Amino acid sequence: MNSNVGWSDIKEQINYWLKVPENAVLGSGFGFRDKLTNFLKEPPNDSVVNEIVYKMKTDLPVLKEKIVSIDWVVGVNRFVITVDKERNTFDI
């Protein structure tokens, strides 16, 4: 992994990933937007959070060795994502 990748680069990658529909990149399962939109309708639970984190780490290799957590409020199209100790709010 490139050690020069900073938090702003990671935020850009996450923001892009959140907006791309699954399988929208030709020949790839990259993206997760449609499922994420559905997840926002229900309170977070460990199973769903783990599924999202797994998919993020699969699609965004820069996150592979990082500690990632996700939270959201039902009915708000917004995720709070923490990577290691950096935290940001992302809109869908």
N, CA, C and O atoms as a GROMACS GRO file, in nm:
protein
  368
    1MET      N    1   0.084  -0.119   0.000
    1MET     CA    2   0.000   0.000   0.000
    1MET      C    3   0.088   0.124   0.000
    1MET      O    4   0.192   0.127   0.066
    2ASN      N    5   0.048   0.224  -0.071
    2ASN     CA    6   0.121   0.348  -0.080
    2ASN      C    7   0.104   0.427   0.049
    2ASN      O    8  -0.007   0.466   0.086
    3SER      N    9   0.216   0.450   0.119
    3SER     CA   10   0.210   0.521   0.247
    3SER      C   11   0.184   0.670   0.228
    3SER      O   12   0.160   0.741   0.326
    4ASN      N   13   0.188   0.719   0.103
    4ASN     CA   14   0.163   0.860   0.076
    4ASN      C   15   0.015   0.892   0.062
    4ASN      O   16  -0.021   1.008   0.044
    5VAL      N   17  -0.070   0.792   0.070
    5VAL     CA   18  -0.214   0.815   0.059
    5VAL      C   19  -0.262   0.876   0.190
    5VAL      O   20  -0.252   0.815   0.296
    6GLY      N   21  -0.314   0.998   0.181
    6GLY     CA   22  -0.359   1.069   0.300
    6GLY      C   23  -0.509   1.058   0.321
    6GLY      O   24  -0.581   1.000   0.240
    7TRP      N   25  -0.554   1.116   0.430
    7TRP     CA   26  -0.696   1.111   0.466
    7TRP      C   27  -0.782   1.176   0.358
    7TRP      O   28  -0.890   1.124   0.328
    8SER      N   29  -0.739   1.285   0.299
    8SER     CA   30  -0.820   1.349   0.195
    8SER      C   31  -0.836   1.257   0.074
    8SER      O   32  -0.943   1.254   0.013
    9ASP      N   33  -0.731   1.183   0.038
    9ASP     CA   34  -0.741   1.087  -0.073
    9ASP      C   35  -0.838   0.974  -0.039
    9ASP      O   36  -0.918   0.934  -0.123
   10ILE      N   37  -0.830   0.926   0.083
   10ILE     CA   38  -0.919   0.818   0.128
   10ILE      C   39  -1.064   0.866   0.127
   10ILE      O   40  -1.154   0.793   0.083
   11LYS      N   41  -1.088   0.988   0.175
   11LYS     CA   42  -1.224   1.044   0.174
   11LYS      C   43  -1.279   1.053   0.032
   11LYS      O   44  -1.396   1.022   0.008
   12GLU      N   45  -1.195   1.096  -0.064
   12GLU     CA   46  -1.238   1.104  -0.203
   12GLU      C   47  -1.278   0.967  -0.256
   12GLU      O   48  -1.381   0.953  -0.323
   13GLN      N   49  -1.197   0.865  -0.225
   13GLN     CA   50  -1.227   0.730  -0.271
   13GLN      C   51  -1.357   0.679  -0.211
   13GLN      O   52  -1.440   0.620  -0.281
   14ILE      N   53  -1.376   0.700  -0.080
   14ILE     CA   54  -1.499   0.657  -0.014
   14ILE      C   55  -1.619   0.730  -0.072
   14ILE      O   56  -1.721   0.667  -0.101
   15ASN      N   57  -1.607   0.860  -0.091
   15ASN     CA   58  -1.718   0.939  -0.144
   15ASN      C   59  -1.758   0.889  -0.283
   15ASN      O   60  -1.877   0.877  -0.313
   16TYR      N   61  -1.660   0.861  -0.367
   16TYR     CA   62  -1.688   0.807  -0.500
   16TYR      C   63  -1.757   0.671  -0.488
   16TYR      O   64  -1.859   0.646  -0.554
   17TRP      N   65  -1.703   0.583  -0.404
   17TRP     CA   66  -1.757   0.448  -0.386
   17TRP      C   67  -1.902   0.451  -0.340
   17TRP      O   68  -1.983   0.370  -0.384
   18LEU      N   69  -1.935   0.545  -0.250
   18LEU     CA   70  -2.071   0.555  -0.198
   18LEU      C   71  -2.172   0.594  -0.306
   18LEU      O   72  -2.291   0.566  -0.292
   19LYS      N   73  -2.127   0.657  -0.410
   19LYS     CA   74  -2.217   0.708  -0.514
   19LYS      C   75  -2.227   0.618  -0.637
   19LYS      O   76  -2.310   0.642  -0.724
   20VAL      N   77  -2.143   0.515  -0.645
   20VAL     CA   78  -2.141   0.427  -0.762
   20VAL      C   79  -2.233   0.308  -0.739
   20VAL      O   80  -2.218   0.238  -0.639
   21PRO      N   81  -2.327   0.283  -0.830
   21PRO     CA   82  -2.411   0.164  -0.817
   21PRO      C   83  -2.325   0.038  -0.830
   21PRO      O   84  -2.226   0.036  -0.902
   22GLU      N   85  -2.364  -0.067  -0.760
   22GLU     CA   86  -2.291  -0.192  -0.767
   22GLU      C   87  -2.288  -0.243  -0.911
   22GLU      O   88  -2.388  -0.236  -0.983
   23ASN      N   89  -2.172  -0.293  -0.953
   23ASN     CA   90  -2.149  -0.346  -1.087
   23ASN      C   91  -2.152  -0.239  -1.196
   23ASN      O   92  -2.166  -0.272  -1.314
   24ALA      N   93  -2.141  -0.112  -1.161
   24ALA     CA   94  -2.144  -0.005  -1.261
   24ALA      C   95  -2.012   0.008  -1.336
   24ALA      O   96  -2.008   0.063  -1.446
   25VAL      N   97  -1.904  -0.042  -1.278
   25VAL     CA   98  -1.775  -0.040  -1.344
   25VAL      C   99  -1.762  -0.169  -1.424
   25VAL      O  100  -1.766  -0.278  -1.366
   26LEU      N  101  -1.748  -0.157  -1.553
   26LEU     CA  102  -1.745  -0.271  -1.643
   26LEU      C  103  -1.646  -0.378  -1.596
   26LEU      O  104  -1.529  -0.349  -1.572
   27GLY      N  105  -1.695  -0.501  -1.585
   27GLY     CA  106  -1.610  -0.613  -1.546
   27GLY      C  107  -1.576  -0.619  -1.399
   27GLY      O  108  -1.484  -0.690  -1.358
   28SER      N  109  -1.650  -0.544  -1.318
   28SER     CA  110  -1.619  -0.535  -1.175
   28SER      C  111  -1.748  -0.526  -1.094
   28SER      O  112  -1.850  -0.479  -1.142
   29GLY      N  113  -1.741  -0.572  -0.970
   29GLY     CA  114  -1.853  -0.558  -0.878
   29GLY      C  115  -1.842  -0.430  -0.796
   29GLY      O  116  -1.913  -0.413  -0.697
   30PHE      N  117  -1.751  -0.341  -0.836
   30PHE     CA  118  -1.724  -0.217  -0.763
   30PHE      C  119  -1.853  -0.137  -0.742
   30PHE      O  120  -1.939  -0.130  -0.829
   31GLY      N  121  -1.863  -0.078  -0.623
   31GLY     CA  122  -1.976   0.008  -0.590
   31GLY      C  123  -2.077  -0.063  -0.500
   31GLY      O  124  -2.073  -0.185  -0.485
   32PHE      N  125  -2.166   0.017  -0.442
   32PHE     CA  126  -2.260  -0.041  -0.344
   32PHE      C  127  -2.378   0.052  -0.319
   32PHE      O  128  -2.455   0.029  -0.226
   33ARG      N  129  -2.394   0.158  -0.400
   33ARG     CA  130  -2.490   0.264  -0.369
   33ARG      C  131  -2.632   0.216  -0.345
   33ARG      O  132  -2.695   0.258  -0.249
   34ASP      N  133  -2.682   0.129  -0.431
   34ASP     CA  134  -2.822   0.088  -0.419
   34ASP      C  135  -2.848   0.014  -0.288
   34ASP      O  136  -2.948   0.040  -0.221
   35LYS      N  137  -2.759  -0.078  -0.252
   35LYS     CA  138  -2.775  -0.149  -0.125
   35LYS      C  139  -2.761  -0.053  -0.007
   35LYS      O  140  -2.833  -0.064   0.091
   36LEU      N  141  -2.668   0.041  -0.018
   36LEU     CA  142  -2.648   0.136   0.091
   36LEU      C  143  -2.774   0.218   0.114
   36LEU      O  144  -2.814   0.242   0.228
   37THR      N  145  -2.837   0.260   0.007
   37THR     CA  146  -2.960   0.338   0.018
   37THR      C  147  -3.067   0.259   0.092
   37THR      O  148  -3.141   0.314   0.173
   38ASN      N  149  -3.076   0.130   0.064
   38ASN     CA  150  -3.171   0.045   0.135
   38ASN      C  151  -3.134   0.028   0.282
   38ASN      O  152  -3.222   0.027   0.368
   39PHE      N  153  -3.005   0.013   0.310
   39PHE     CA  154  -2.960  -0.003   0.449
   39PHE      C  155  -2.996   0.119   0.534
   39PHE      O  156  -3.022   0.106   0.654
   40LEU      N  157  -2.997   0.237   0.473
   40LEU     CA  158  -3.025   0.360   0.547
   40LEU      C  159  -3.168   0.365   0.600
   40LEU      O  160  -3.200   0.449   0.685
   41LYS      N  161  -3.254   0.278   0.551
   41LYS     CA  162  -3.394   0.275   0.594
   41LYS      C  163  -3.412   0.202   0.726
   41LYS      O  164  -3.519   0.210   0.788
   42GLU      N  165  -3.310   0.130   0.770
   42GLU     CA  166  -3.316   0.050   0.893
   42GLU      C  167  -3.205   0.092   0.988
   42GLU      O  168  -3.102   0.144   0.944
   43PRO      N  169  -3.224   0.070   1.119
   43PRO     CA  170  -3.115   0.100   1.213
   43PRO      C  171  -2.994   0.012   1.185
   43PRO      O  172  -3.009  -0.103   1.142
   44PRO      N  173  -2.873   0.064   1.209
   44PRO     CA  174  -2.754  -0.017   1.187
   44PRO      C  175  -2.752  -0.139   1.278
   44PRO      O  176  -2.797  -0.132   1.393
   45ASN      N  177  -2.701  -0.250   1.228
   45ASN     CA  178  -2.676  -0.367   1.312
   45ASN      C  179  -2.543  -0.426   1.268
   45ASN      O  180  -2.494  -0.396   1.160
   46ASP      N  181  -2.486  -0.511   1.353
   46ASP     CA  182  -2.351  -0.563   1.327
   46ASP      C  183  -2.339  -0.634   1.194
   46ASP      O  184  -2.239  -0.618   1.124
   47SER      N  185  -2.439  -0.712   1.158
   47SER     CA  186  -2.434  -0.788   1.033
   47SER      C  187  -2.425  -0.696   0.912
   47SER      O  188  -2.343  -0.718   0.823
   48VAL      N  189  -2.508  -0.593   0.909
   48VAL     CA  190  -2.510  -0.499   0.797
   48VAL      C  191  -2.381  -0.418   0.795
   48VAL      O  192  -2.321  -0.399   0.689
   49VAL      N  193  -2.339  -0.369   0.910
   49VAL     CA  194  -2.215  -0.290   0.918
   49VAL      C  195  -2.097  -0.374   0.869
   49VAL      O  196  -2.014  -0.325   0.792
   50ASN      N  197  -2.090  -0.499   0.912
   50ASN     CA  198  -1.980  -0.586   0.868
   50ASN      C  199  -1.984  -0.609   0.717
   50ASN      O  200  -1.880  -0.612   0.653
   51GLU      N  201  -2.104  -0.625   0.660
   51GLU     CA  202  -2.117  -0.643   0.516
   51GLU      C  203  -2.067  -0.520   0.440
   51GLU      O  204  -1.997  -0.533   0.340
   52ILE      N  205  -2.104  -0.401   0.488
   52ILE     CA  206  -2.060  -0.278   0.423
   52ILE      C  207  -1.909  -0.262   0.433
   52ILE      O  208  -1.843  -0.232   0.334
   53VAL      N  209  -1.854  -0.284   0.552
   53VAL     CA  210  -1.709  -0.269   0.571
   53VAL      C  211  -1.633  -0.370   0.485
   53VAL      O  212  -1.532  -0.335   0.424
   54TYR      N  213  -1.681  -0.492   0.479
   54TYR     CA  214  -1.616  -0.594   0.396
   54TYR      C  215  -1.615  -0.551   0.249
   54TYR      O  216  -1.512  -0.562   0.181
   55LYS      N  217  -1.729  -0.502   0.200
   55LYS     CA  218  -1.739  -0.458   0.061
   55LYS      C  219  -1.649  -0.338   0.035
   55LYS      O  220  -1.584  -0.330  -0.069
   56MET      N  221  -1.644  -0.243   0.129
   56MET     CA  222  -1.557  -0.128   0.114
   56MET      C  223  -1.411  -0.171   0.103
   56MET      O  224  -1.338  -0.124   0.016
   57LYS      N  225  -1.370  -0.260   0.192
   57LYS     CA  226  -1.231  -0.305   0.192
   57LYS      C  227  -1.198  -0.387   0.067
   57LYS      O  228  -1.084  -0.386   0.021
   58THR      N  229  -1.297  -0.456   0.012
   58THR     CA  230  -1.276  -0.531  -0.112
   58THR      C  231  -1.260  -0.435  -0.230
   58THR      O  232  -1.172  -0.454  -0.314
   59ASP      N  233  -1.344  -0.333  -0.235
   59ASP     CA  234  -1.342  -0.239  -0.347
   59ASP      C  235  -1.233  -0.132  -0.335
   59ASP      O  236  -1.184  -0.082  -0.436
   60LEU      N  237  -1.196  -0.097  -0.214
   60LEU     CA  238  -1.098   0.010  -0.191
   60LEU      C  239  -0.976  -0.047  -0.118
   60LEU      O  240  -0.972  -0.046   0.005
   61PRO      N  241  -0.878  -0.097  -0.191
   61PRO     CA  242  -0.762  -0.162  -0.129
   61PRO      C  243  -0.688  -0.076  -0.027
   61PRO      O  244  -0.622  -0.129   0.062
   62VAL      N  245  -0.699   0.055  -0.038
   62VAL     CA  246  -0.632   0.142   0.058
   62VAL      C  247  -0.685   0.120   0.201
   62VAL      O  248  -0.618   0.155   0.298
   63LEU      N  249  -0.804   0.062   0.214
   63LEU     CA  250  -0.865   0.039   0.345
   63LEU      C  251  -0.833  -0.098   0.403
   63LEU      O  252  -0.866  -0.124   0.519
   64LYS      N  253  -0.771  -0.186   0.328
   64LYS     CA  254  -0.751  -0.326   0.368
   64LYS      C  255  -0.694  -0.342   0.509
   64LYS      O  256  -0.743  -0.424   0.586
   65GLU      N  257  -0.593  -0.266   0.543
   65GLU     CA  258  -0.526  -0.280   0.673
   65GLU      C  259  -0.573  -0.176   0.775
   65GLU      O  260  -0.512  -0.161   0.881
   66LYS      N  261  -0.679  -0.106   0.744
   66LYS     CA  262  -0.729   0.001   0.831
   66LYS      C  263  -0.845  -0.049   0.917
   66LYS      O  264  -0.912  -0.147   0.883
   67ILE      N  265  -0.868   0.019   1.027
   67ILE     CA  266  -0.984  -0.007   1.112
   67ILE      C  267  -1.095   0.085   1.063
   67ILE      O  268  -1.083   0.207   1.068
   68VAL      N  269  -1.204   0.024   1.016
   68VAL     CA  270  -1.314   0.100   0.956
   68VAL      C  271  -1.441   0.073   1.035
   68VAL      O  272  -1.473  -0.042   1.064
   69SER      N  273  -1.512   0.180   1.068
   69SER     CA  274  -1.644   0.165   1.131
   69SER      C  275  -1.742   0.260   1.062
   69SER      O  276  -1.704   0.363   1.007
   70ILE      N  277  -1.869   0.221   1.066
   70ILE     CA  278  -1.974   0.296   0.997
   70ILE      C  279  -2.094   0.309   1.089
   70ILE      O  280  -2.128   0.217   1.164
   71ASP      N  281  -2.158   0.425   1.081
   71ASP     CA  282  -2.282   0.446   1.156
   71ASP      C  283  -2.372   0.537   1.074
   71ASP      O  284  -2.324   0.608   0.985
   72TRP      N  285  -2.501   0.535   1.104
   72TRP     CA  286  -2.596   0.623   1.037
   72TRP      C  287  -2.721   0.637   1.121
   72TRP      O  288  -2.745   0.559   1.214
   73VAL      N  289  -2.799   0.738   1.086
   73VAL     CA  290  -2.928   0.762   1.149
   73VAL      C  291  -3.034   0.728   1.046
   73VAL      O  292  -3.026   0.772   0.931
   74VAL      N  293  -3.133   0.649   1.085
   74VAL     CA  294  -3.240   0.606   0.994
   74VAL      C  295  -3.310   0.728   0.935
   74VAL      O  296  -3.342   0.824   1.006
   75GLY      N  297  -3.333   0.724   0.805
   75GLY     CA  298  -3.407   0.829   0.737
   75GLY      C  299  -3.323   0.946   0.690
   75GLY      O  300  -3.374   1.037   0.625
   76VAL      N  301  -3.195   0.944   0.721
   76VAL     CA  302  -3.105   1.051   0.678
   76VAL      C  303  -3.005   0.987   0.581
   76VAL      O  304  -2.939   0.890   0.616
   77ASN      N  305  -2.995   1.039   0.462
   77ASN     CA  306  -2.905   0.980   0.361
   77ASN      C  307  -2.761   1.021   0.387
   77ASN      O  308  -2.698   1.089   0.306
   78ARG      N  309  -2.711   0.977   0.501
   78ARG     CA  310  -2.578   1.018   0.544
   78ARG      C  311  -2.514   0.907   0.627
   78ARG      O  312  -2.577   0.850   0.716
   79PHE      N  313  -2.389   0.878   0.597
   79PHE     CA  314  -2.310   0.783   0.675
   79PHE      C  315  -2.201   0.857   0.749
   79PHE      O  316  -2.145   0.953   0.697
   80VAL      N  317  -2.170   0.812   0.869
   80VAL     CA  318  -2.050   0.857   0.940
   80VAL      C  319  -1.952   0.741   0.933
   80VAL      O  320  -1.979   0.633   0.985
   81ILE      N  321  -1.839   0.765   0.870
   81ILE     CA  322  -1.740   0.660   0.850
   81ILE      C  323  -1.611   0.701   0.920
   81ILE      O  324  -1.562   0.812   0.902
   82THR      N  325  -1.559   0.610   1.000
   82THR     CA  326  -1.432   0.631   1.069
   82THR      C  327  -1.331   0.533   1.012
   82THR      O  328  -1.356   0.413   1.003
   83VAL      N  329  -1.216   0.586   0.974
   83VAL     CA  330  -1.105   0.505   0.924
   83VAL      C  331  -0.987   0.534   1.015
   83VAL      O  332  -0.938   0.647   1.022
   84ASP      N  333  -0.943   0.429   1.085
   84ASP     CA  334  -0.848   0.444   1.194
   84ASP      C  335  -0.908   0.547   1.288
   84ASP      O  336  -1.013   0.519   1.346
   85LYS      N  337  -0.849   0.663   1.307
   85LYS     CA  338  -0.910   0.759   1.400
   85LYS      C  339  -0.965   0.881   1.329
   85LYS      O  340  -1.009   0.977   1.393
   86GLU      N  341  -0.963   0.878   1.196
   86GLU     CA  342  -1.018   0.989   1.117
   86GLU      C  343  -1.166   0.962   1.093
   86GLU      O  344  -1.206   0.850   1.062
   87ARG      N  345  -1.247   1.068   1.107
   87ARG     CA  346  -1.393   1.052   1.097
   87ARG      C  347  -1.448   1.154   1.002
   87ARG      O  348  -1.404   1.269   1.000
   88ASN      N  349  -1.547   1.113   0.921
   88ASN     CA  350  -1.609   1.206   0.828
   88ASN      C  351  -1.753   1.164   0.802
   88ASN      O  352  -1.789   1.046   0.814
   89THR      N  353  -1.836   1.262   0.768
   89THR     CA  354  -1.974   1.238   0.731
   89THR      C  355  -1.984   1.243   0.579
   89THR      O  356  -1.934   1.335   0.515
   90PHE      N  357  -2.050   1.141   0.522
   90PHE     CA  358  -2.065   1.131   0.377
   90PHE      C  359  -2.212   1.126   0.344
   90PHE      O  360  -2.289   1.052   0.406
   91ASP      N  361  -2.252   1.205   0.245
   91ASP     CA  362  -2.390   1.203   0.194
   91ASP      C  363  -2.401   1.102   0.082
   91ASP      O  364  -2.306   1.080   0.006
   92ILE      N  365  -2.518   1.041   0.072
   92ILE     CA  366  -2.546   0.949  -0.038
   92ILE      C  367  -2.624   1.025  -0.144
   92ILE      O  368  -2.659   0.968  -0.248
   0.00000   0.00000   0.00000
